Amino acid sequence: MSVANDSSVLAARRPASPLSIEPSVVVFALLVLVAGAVYLYAGFNGRQSALYILGGALGLVLYHASFGFTSAWRVFIADRRGAGLRAQMVMLAVGSLLFFPALGAGTLFGHPVAGNVSPLSVSVIVGSFLFGVGMQMGGGCASGTLYTVGGGSTRMIVTLAAFIVGSAVGAYHLPWWSSLPALPAVSLVKSWGAWPALAFSLVLFAAIAVVTVVAERRRHGQLIQQNPSPRRGLARFFSGPWPVVSGAVALALLNFATLAIAGKPWGVTSAFALWGSKIAGHIGFAPESWGYWSKPGAAAALHSSIFNDVTSVMDLGIIFGALLAAGLAGRFAPVWRIPARQIVAAIFGGLLLGYGARLAYGCNIGAYFSGIVSSSLHGWLWLVFAFIGNIVGTWIRPFFGLEVERIRPAASHAEA
């Protein structure tokens, strides 16, 4: 997930800037969110309406916290800056504390719940690696693509379009990939119990955080200070930027809310496969004959409205929630001139993102975040091979005119 301004977190201290809101953008975004919620409540059900608003909250948090997957991994790979990775470990730790007891019980607030648990397979290895490369080429992950599109990034519109195409192709090919060698799905909660699984996971999160601290101090001498917010109090709450750790905690809480309302964790990319397959059907293909759509309930999803689909309504909510955040921050300013090399990278990256997500049973949200907080070992497998893919993608980026951010050790500041 690309941060709106990756270097801003390393800038020198600046004086506070006045609150700057774009009223037309804010009003439009609020109207779409409210009207969408009313439409879903009246035409479908209250759950879909609530999930749409929940998606809006996710988009606002992602934008205001500039919560990074893609940029966080890139700056650690290239420059050993680990604040973003440490924030991800906080997110996973809080999410696991919430999820594991509920998944162990099998119910939440009296309703059945289930995690995202998938096989350990060749498909996951290949798909997560391709997704990792695509993150750096496309400039974002799944959630990052949505929130940056909502925030006004025209380049990410190209990435999103290619993402949808790649998802449809991946859905078409998935039965073949699924036939390759695989180990059964493993849930640590089911295998060990909620509390031993939680203790083991928390140790792993802490170990990764420690590794980032050691690596950053070796490279820069000390931990790098994030740029202080130019706003304070309510102005900061409404217009951002938020501390990245606050974003981590908020995302974990909102994912838990998704589990409570939908009965399953947050996901993003299954909607892209649905959208792409529907488009394929309209232009002459026969997606109903694909093995991916032959599973129970899948054919019904293909032939019904996307507003019946949990992931679709949440994805749309993310876009408009991020649009609202951009208007509140006074930063909605699309740039329409994009260098040709970056367009090529966006297309290439988007295709890899979509194809890889289908092979890997999810993306940085469905497989990594929701997979790990579901205690699924496939989430950890996804993390390893997606990170390797990000290393390759970071190396490739300069060939497409894309930045790889580095700072000199002398410019480092002690972390607050």
C-alpha positions in Angstrom: 0.0 0.0 0.0 1.6 3.2 -1.0 1.7 6.1 1.4 0.5 9.3 -0.1 3.9 10.9 0.5 6.4 8.2 1.6 9.1 10.7 2.5 6.9 12.8 4.6 7.3 10.6 7.7 11.0 11.4 7.6 10.8 15.2 7.1 12.0 17.7 9.6 9.7 19.2 12.1 7.3 21.8 10.6 5.0 24.4 12.0 1.3 23.4 12.3 -0.7 24.2 9.2 -4.3 25.4 9.3 -7.2 23.1 8.8 -8.0 22.8 5.1 -11.2 21.1 4.1 -12.6 20.7 0.5 -16.3 21.1 1.2 -17.5 19.9 -2.2 -15.5 16.6 -1.9 -16.7 16.1 1.7 -20.3 16.7 0.8 -20.2 14.4 -2.2 -18.5 11.6 -0.3 -21.0 11.9 2.6 -23.9 11.9 0.2 -22.7 8.7 -1.6 -22.0 7.0 1.7 -25.4 7.9 3.2 -27.3 7.2 0.0 -25.5 3.9 -0.5 -26.3 2.8 3.1 -30.0 3.7 2.7 -30.2 1.9 -0.7 -28.6 -1.2 0.6 -30.8 -1.3 3.7 -34.0 -0.8 1.7 -33.1 -3.0 -1.3 -31.1 -5.7 0.3 -30.7 -5.9 4.1 -29.3 -4.2 7.2 -26.2 -6.2 7.2 -25.1 -5.1 3.8 -25.8 -1.5 4.7 -23.7 -1.8 7.9 -20.8 -3.4 6.0 -20.8 -0.6 3.5 -20.5 1.9 6.3 -17.8 -0.3 7.9 -16.0 -0.2 4.6 -16.2 3.6 4.6 -14.6 3.6 8.1 -11.8 1.4 6.8 -11.2 3.7 3.9 -11.0 6.7 6.2 -8.6 5.0 8.6 -6.4 3.7 5.8 -6.1 7.2 4.3 -5.7 9.2 7.5 -3.1 6.8 8.9 -1.4 6.3 5.5 -1.3 2.7 6.7 1.4 1.0 4.6 1.9 -2.6 3.4 3.7 -1.9 0.1 5.7 1.2 1.2 6.4 -0.3 4.7 7.9 -3.4 3.2 9.8 -1.4 0.5 11.5 1.0 2.9 12.5 -1.9 5.2 13.9 -3.9 2.2 15.8 -0.9 0.7 16.7 1.2 3.8 15.9 -0.9 6.9 13.3 1.5 8.2 11.0 -0.7 10.3 8.2 1.6 11.7 5.7 0.4 9.2 6.4 -3.3 9.8 6.3 -2.8 13.5 2.8 -1.2 13.1 1.7 -4.3 11.2 2.8 -6.4 14.1 0.7 -4.3 16.4 -2.2 -4.7 14.1 -1.7 -8.5 14.0 -1.3 -8.7 17.8 -4.4 -6.8 18.5 -6.3 -8.7 15.9 -5.2 -12.0 17.3 -6.2 -11.0 20.8 -9.7 -10.3 19.5 -10.0 -13.2 17.0 -8.5 -16.2 18.7 -11.0 -16.5 21.6 -14.0 -15.9 19.3 -12.8 -18.5 16.7 -12.0 -20.9 19.5 -15.6 -20.6 20.7 -17.0 -20.7 17.2 -19.5 -18.0 17.9 -19.5 -14.2 18.5 -22.4 -12.5 20.1 -24.4 -15.6 19.6 -23.7 -15.9 15.8 -21.4 -18.5 14.2 -18.0 -17.2 12.9 -15.2 -18.8 10.9 -11.7 -17.6 10.0 -9.9 -17.5 6.7 -8.1 -20.8 6.8 -6.6 -22.3 3.5 -4.3 -25.1 2.5 -0.5 -24.8 2.4 0.1 -25.2 -1.3 2.2 -24.6 -4.3 -0.6 -22.3 -5.4 -0.1 -20.1 -2.2 3.7 -20.0 -2.7 3.5 -18.9 -6.3 0.5 -16.6 -5.9 1.9 -14.7 -2.9 5.3 -14.3 -4.6 3.6 -12.8 -7.7 1.4 -10.6 -5.5 4.6 -9.3 -3.8 6.2 -8.3 -7.1 2.9 -6.8 -8.2 2.7 -4.7 -5.0 5.9 -2.8 -5.9 5.1 -2.6 -9.6 1.5 -1.5 -9.1 2.3 0.9 -6.3 -0.1 -0.7 -3.8 -1.7 -3.8 -2.4 -5.4 -4.6 -2.4 -6.6 -2.3 0.3 -4.0 0.3 -0.8 -5.3 0.3 -4.3 -8.8 1.0 -3.2 -8.0 3.7 -0.7 -5.6 5.6 -3.0 -8.2 5.4 -5.9 -10.6 7.0 -3.5 -8.0 9.5 -2.4 -7.6 10.7 -6.0 -4.7 8.7 -7.4 -5.2 8.4 -11.2 -2.3 6.0 -11.6 -4.0 3.6 -9.2 -7.1 3.6 -11.3 -5.0 1.9 -13.9 -3.7 -0.5 -11.3 -7.2 -1.3 -10.2 -8.5 -2.0 -13.7 -5.6 -4.4 -14.3 -6.1 -5.9 -10.9 -9.7 -6.8 -11.8 -8.5 -8.4 -15.1 -5.8 -10.4 -13.4 -8.3 -11.6 -10.8 -10.7 -12.9 -13.4 -7.8 -14.7 -15.2 -6.7 -16.1 -11.9 -10.2 -17.4 -11.2 -10.2 -19.1 -14.5 -6.8 -20.8 -13.9 -7.3 -21.6 -10.1 -8.6 -25.1 -10.5 -5.4 -26.1 -12.3 -3.2 -24.5 -9.6 -5.3 -26.1 -6.9 -4.6 -29.5 -8.3 -0.9 -29.1 -7.5 0.7 -30.5 -4.3 -0.7 -29.1 -1.1 -0.8 -29.8 2.6 -4.1 -29.6 4.5 -5.3 -26.3 5.9 -4.0 -25.8 9.5 -5.7 -23.6 12.1 -3.5 -23.2 15.2 -6.6 -22.4 17.3 -8.2 -25.8 16.3 -4.9 -27.7 16.6 -3.6 -26.2 19.9 -6.5 -24.3 21.4 -7.0 -20.5 21.5 -4.6 -19.5 24.3 -1.5 -21.6 23.3 -2.0 -20.4 19.7 -2.2 -16.8 20.9 0.9 -17.0 23.0 2.9 -18.6 20.1 1.6 -15.9 17.7 2.4 -13.0 20.0 6.0 -14.3 20.4 6.4 -14.4 16.6 5.0 -10.8 16.3 7.4 -9.6 18.9 10.3 -11.4 17.3 9.7 -9.7 13.9 9.4 -6.3 15.6 12.7 -6.9 17.4 14.4 -7.9 14.1 13.2 -4.6 12.5 14.6 -2.6 15.5 18.0 -4.3 15.3 18.2 -3.9 11.5 17.2 -0.2 11.7 19.7 0.6 14.4 22.5 -1.1 12.6 21.8 0.8 9.4 21.0 4.3 10.9 22.4 4.2 14.4 19.0 4.8 16.0 15.4 4.5 15.2 14.0 7.1 12.8 11.6 9.7 14.0 8.3 10.0 12.2 7.3 13.5 11.1 5.0 15.1 13.8 1.5 16.0 12.7 1.0 19.6 11.6 -2.5 19.4 13.3 -3.6 18.8 16.8 -6.8 17.8 18.6 -10.0 17.5 16.7 -8.4 19.0 13.6 -6.0 16.1 13.5 -8.8 13.6 14.2 -11.0 14.8 11.3 -8.3 15.8 8.8 -5.3 13.6 9.8 -2.6 12.5 9.6 -3.0 9.9 12.3 -0.2 8.0 14.0 0.4 4.8 12.1 0.0 2.7 15.3 -3.4 4.3 15.8 -4.3 3.1 12.3 -3.0 -0.4 13.2 -5.3 -0.6 16.2 -8.3 0.8 14.3 -7.9 -1.7 11.5 -7.8 -4.6 13.9 -10.9 -3.3 15.6 -12.7 -2.8 12.3 -11.7 -6.3 11.1 -13.2 -7.7 14.3 -16.4 -5.7 13.6 -16.4 -7.3 10.2 -16.2 -10.8 11.8 -19.1 -9.9 14.1 -21.3 -8.6 11.3 -20.4 -10.8 8.3 -19.4 -14.0 10.2 -16.0 -13.9 8.5 -12.9 -11.7 8.5 -12.2 -8.8 6.2 -11.3 -9.6 2.6 -10.8 -7.5 -0.6 -9.9 -9.4 -3.7 -12.7 -11.9 -4.1 -14.8 -9.0 -5.2 -12.4 -8.2 -8.0 -12.7 -11.8 -9.3 -16.5 -11.4 -9.2 -16.4 -8.0 -11.0 -13.9 -9.3 -13.6 -15.9 -12.5 -14.2 -19.1 -10.5 -14.6 -17.4 -8.3 -17.2 -16.0 -11.3 -18.9 -19.6 -12.7 -19.2 -20.8 -9.5 -20.8 -18.2 -9.5 -23.5 -18.7 -13.1 -24.6 -16.9 -15.4 -22.2 -18.7 -18.1 -20.1 -17.4 -17.7 -16.5 -20.2 -19.9 -15.2 -18.3 -22.8 -16.9 -15.1 -22.0 -14.9 -14.3 -24.4 -12.1 -13.9 -21.4 -9.7 -17.6 -20.6 -10.0 -18.8 -24.2 -9.7 -18.4 -24.3 -5.9 -21.6 -24.2 -3.8 -23.0 -20.7 -3.7 -20.4 -19.4 -6.1 -22.7 -19.6 -9.2 -25.4 -17.7 -7.3 -23.0 -14.9 -6.5 -22.0 -14.7 -10.2 -25.5 -14.2 -11.3 -26.8 -11.9 -8.6 -26.2 -8.3 -7.9 -22.8 -7.3 -6.6 -24.6 -5.5 -3.8 -25.5 -9.0 -2.4 -21.7 -9.6 -2.0 -20.2 -8.7 1.3 -16.7 -8.0 -0.1 -18.1 -5.8 -2.9 -20.0 -3.5 -0.7 -17.1 -3.1 1.7 -14.7 -2.4 -1.2 -17.0 0.3 -2.5 -17.2 1.7 1.0 -13.4 1.9 1.3 -13.2 4.0 -1.9 -15.8 6.5 -0.7 -14.5 6.5 2.8 -11.0 7.4 1.5 -12.6 10.1 -0.7 -14.2 11.6 2.4 -10.8 11.5 4.2 -9.1 13.1 1.3 -11.7 15.9 1.3 -11.3 16.4 5.0 -7.5 16.6 4.6 -7.8 19.0 1.7 -5.6 16.7 -0.4 -7.9 15.6 -3.2 -6.0 16.6 -6.3 -5.9 14.1 -9.1 -2.9 14.3 -11.4 -3.8 13.3 -15.0 -0.4 13.3 -16.6 1.3 10.0 -15.8 4.7 8.9 -17.4 4.3 6.0 -19.9 6.7 3.8 -18.0 4.6 4.2 -14.8 1.5 3.3 -16.7 3.2 0.1 -18.0 4.3 -0.7 -14.4 0.7 -0.1 -13.1 -0.7 -2.5 -15.7 1.9 -5.1 -15.1 1.7 -4.8 -11.4 -2.1 -4.9 -11.4 -2.2 -8.1 -13.4 0.2 -9.7 -11.0 -1.7 -8.5 -8.0 -5.0 -9.9 -9.3 -3.6 -13.2 -10.6 -1.5 -13.8 -7.5 -4.3 -13.0 -5.1 -6.5 -15.7 -6.6 -3.8 -18.3 -6.5 -2.9 -17.5 -2.9 -6.5 -17.5 -1.6 -6.3 -13.8 -0.8 -4.2 -10.7 -0.6 -2.4 -8.7 2.1 -5.8 -8.4 3.8 -7.6 -11.8 3.2 -4.5 -14.0 3.3 -2.0 -12.1 5.4 -3.9 -9.9 7.9 -7.1 -12.0 8.1 -5.3 -15.3 7.6 -2.9 -14.7 10.4 -5.5 -13.4 12.9 -7.5 -16.5 11.9 -4.5 -18.6 13.1 -4.1 -20.1 9.6 -0.6 -21.2 8.8 -1.2 -20.3 5.2 -1.1 -16.6 6.3 2.5 -17.1 7.5 3.4 -18.9 4.3 1.9 -16.0 2.4 4.0 -13.5 4.4 7.3 -15.2 3.6 6.8 -15.6 -0.1 5.1 -12.2 -0.6 8.0 -10.6 1.2 10.4 -12.3 -1.2 8.3 -11.0 -4.1 8.6 -7.5 -2.7 12.4 -7.8 -2.7 12.3 -8.6 -6.4 9.7 -5.9 -7.0 11.7 -3.3 -5.1 14.7 -4.1 -7.3 12.6 -3.7 -10.5 11.0 -0.4 -9.6 13.7 2.0 -10.8 13.5 0.5 -14.3 10.0 1.9 -14.5 10.8 5.3 -13.1 9.5 4.5 -9.7 11.1 5.7 -6.5 12.9 3.5 -4.0 13.1 5.8 -0.9 16.4 5.9 1.0 17.8 8.4 3.5 21.4 8.9 4.7 22.2 7.7 8.2 23.1 11.2 9.2 19.6 12.4 8.5 18.1 9.9 11.1 16.4 11.1 14.2 15.7 9.3 17.5 12.3 7.8 17.5 9.9 9.6 19.8 
